[in-house]
Amino acid sequence: METTTFSKFSAEFFGTLVLVLMGCGSAVIAGADGTSGVGLLGISFAFGLSVVAMAYAIGHISGCHINPAISIGMVVVGRMKFIEAVIYIIAQVLGAIAGAAILYLIASGKDGYALADGGLGQNGYEAGSPAGYSLLSGFVAETVFTFIFLMVIFGSTSTKNINGGFAGLAIGLSLVLIHIVGIKVTGVSVNPARSIGPALVVGGQAISQVWLFIAAPVLGSILSAVVWRFLLERN
């Protein structure tokens, strides 16, 4: 039986909601303090494990993109129609906003929490960067990390890959690896929806800087798709 468009939309909405709630929530609620919280390594695994969990929960329904960069990349490599990608991206952005809103409702229940100070795990560069990295560093990092992330996705989901059943695990672990390296640079996006959701709720600087976390991941996705389609998996 063919999966309906509404089912795919709902799956992408839910999956992206979970990614933002659990991934960003690990930073906001569980804490980045290595002595009393999960630390940067814990946050890295939270994002990766969210992808692994959703891959096996909704992968058979929508493919578990939960990331506009992935949907765009799938269009470029010829695995997805443009109009379907548009529907996916709308669902992903709405899901990210919902996830950020839920996270805010939970976090605001703690005495002393302030949105302006605690944030919602939003991405940033320069003053918004966790370690003060520049705009150029952030743009290069997000572009290259997305390129690598999409390359793992294309390879692990290829029909030529005999280990395709482990695709969800490979993709999730690659996201963990990217976060381990990149959290201090931008907080790691590689996913425009993941950045848009928290930015819209937090506002201010997060909104003014969110353009980078749309442009760089999309660029990295397209470059990765072109390399994959015309160089690596070329017949």
C-alpha positions in Angstrom: 0.0 0.0 0.0 1.4 3.4 -1.0 2.0 5.8 1.9 -0.1 9.0 1.6 1.3 12.5 1.4 -0.3 13.4 4.7 1.4 10.4 6.4 4.7 11.6 5.1 4.0 15.2 6.1 3.1 14.0 9.6 6.1 11.8 9.9 8.5 14.6 8.9 6.7 17.0 11.3 7.0 14.6 14.2 10.5 13.5 13.4 11.8 17.1 13.3 10.0 18.0 16.4 11.7 15.2 18.3 15.1 16.1 16.9 14.8 19.7 18.1 13.2 18.8 21.4 15.7 16.2 22.3 18.8 17.6 20.7 18.4 21.2 21.7 16.8 20.0 25.0 20.0 18.1 25.9 21.8 21.5 25.9 19.1 23.5 27.6 17.8 21.0 30.2 20.6 18.4 30.6 23.3 21.1 30.5 26.6 21.6 28.8 28.5 21.7 32.1 30.7 18.7 32.1 30.6 18.4 35.9 26.9 18.5 36.6 25.4 18.0 33.1 25.9 15.8 30.1 28.6 18.0 28.6 29.3 18.6 24.9 29.8 14.9 24.2 26.3 14.1 25.7 24.7 16.8 23.5 26.5 15.4 20.5 25.0 11.9 21.2 21.6 13.4 21.9 21.4 14.8 18.4 22.7 11.6 16.8 20.5 9.3 18.8 17.5 11.4 17.9 18.2 10.7 14.3 18.8 7.0 14.9 15.5 6.7 16.8 13.5 8.5 14.2 15.1 6.7 11.3 13.7 3.4 12.6 10.4 4.9 13.8 9.4 6.8 10.6 12.0 5.9 8.0 9.6 3.4 6.4 7.0 6.2 6.1 8.9 9.2 4.8 12.5 8.2 4.7 13.2 10.3 7.8 14.7 13.3 6.2 13.8 15.6 9.1 16.1 18.1 7.5 15.5 20.4 4.5 19.2 20.0 3.3 18.5 16.3 2.9 15.3 16.8 1.0 17.0 19.3 -1.3 20.0 16.9 -1.8 17.6 14.0 -2.7 16.0 16.2 -5.4 19.5 17.0 -6.9 20.5 13.3 -7.0 17.2 12.4 -8.6 15.7 10.4 -5.7 12.8 12.8 -5.0 10.4 15.1 -6.9 10.7 18.8 -6.3 7.1 19.3 -5.2 7.4 16.5 -2.6 10.5 18.1 -1.2 8.6 21.3 -0.8 6.0 19.5 1.3 8.7 17.8 3.3 10.4 21.1 4.0 7.2 22.8 5.2 6.6 19.9 7.6 10.2 20.0 8.9 10.1 23.7 9.6 6.8 23.5 11.3 8.0 20.5 13.3 11.1 22.4 14.4 9.1 25.4 15.5 6.8 23.1 17.5 9.7 21.3 19.1 11.3 24.6 20.1 8.0 25.9 21.5 7.6 22.7 23.6 11.2 23.0 24.8 10.6 26.6 25.9 7.5 25.6 27.8 9.4 22.9 29.7 12.6 25.0 30.3 10.6 28.1 31.5 9.2 26.0 34.4 12.6 26.2 36.2 13.2 29.1 38.5 15.8 31.5 37.1 15.5 30.4 33.5 15.4 33.3 31.1 15.0 32.9 27.3 17.5 35.7 26.6 20.2 34.0 28.8 19.4 30.3 28.6 18.3 30.3 25.0 17.0 27.2 23.2 20.2 25.7 21.7 20.1 28.2 18.8 23.0 28.3 16.4 25.3 31.4 15.9 28.6 32.8 14.9 30.8 35.6 16.3 28.9 36.7 19.5 26.5 33.9 18.9 29.1 31.2 18.6 29.7 29.0 21.7 33.5 29.8 21.4 33.4 33.0 19.5 34.2 31.7 16.0 33.9 34.1 13.1 31.3 34.2 10.3 33.7 32.7 7.8 34.6 29.9 10.2 30.9 29.2 10.8 30.0 29.3 7.1 32.9 27.0 6.1 32.2 24.6 8.9 28.4 24.3 8.2 29.1 23.9 4.4 31.7 21.2 4.9 29.9 19.3 7.7 26.7 19.2 5.7 28.7 18.0 2.6 30.1 15.1 4.7 26.7 14.4 6.4 24.9 14.1 3.0 27.7 12.0 1.6 27.1 9.5 4.4 23.3 9.6 3.7 23.7 9.0 0.0 26.1 6.2 0.5 24.3 4.4 3.3 20.9 4.6 1.6 22.1 3.6 -1.9 20.5 0.6 -3.5 24.1 -0.6 -4.1 24.9 -0.7 -0.4 24.5 -4.3 0.9 24.5 -2.9 4.5 21.5 -0.6 3.9 19.7 -2.0 7.0 22.2 -0.1 9.1 21.7 3.2 7.4 19.9 4.8 10.3 22.8 3.9 12.6 25.5 5.2 10.2 23.7 8.5 9.7 23.0 9.0 13.4 26.6 8.3 14.3 28.0 10.6 11.6 25.9 13.4 13.1 27.4 12.6 16.5 30.9 12.9 15.0 30.0 16.2 13.3 28.7 17.6 16.6 31.8 16.5 18.5 34.0 18.5 16.2 31.6 21.4 15.5 29.6 22.3 18.5 32.0 25.0 19.7 32.0 26.6 16.3 28.3 27.2 15.7 26.5 24.8 17.9 26.1 22.7 14.7 23.2 23.0 12.4 23.7 21.1 9.1 19.9 21.4 9.1 18.0 24.7 8.3 14.8 23.6 10.1 16.8 22.8 13.3 18.1 26.3 13.3 14.9 28.1 12.2 12.8 26.6 15.0 14.8 27.8 18.0 15.7 31.1 16.3 12.0 32.1 15.7 11.2 31.4 19.4 14.3 33.1 20.8 14.3 36.0 18.4 16.9 38.9 18.4 20.4 37.8 17.4 19.4 34.3 16.6 17.0 35.6 13.9 19.6 37.9 12.4 22.1 35.1 12.1 19.9 32.3 11.0 20.5 33.1 7.3 23.9 31.4 7.5 22.3 28.2 8.8 20.0 28.1 5.9 22.5 29.1 3.2 25.5 27.0 4.2 23.7 23.7 4.7 21.8 24.1 1.4 25.1 24.8 -0.4 26.8 21.9 1.3 23.9 19.6 0.4 23.9 20.6 -3.3 27.7 20.2 -3.6 27.5 16.8 -2.0 24.7 15.7 -4.3 26.5 16.9 -7.4 29.7 15.0 -6.4 27.7 11.9 -5.5 25.6 11.9 -8.6 28.2 12.8 -11.2 31.5 11.5 -9.7 31.0 8.8 -7.2 27.9 6.8 -8.2 28.1 7.7 -11.9 27.2 4.8 -14.1 
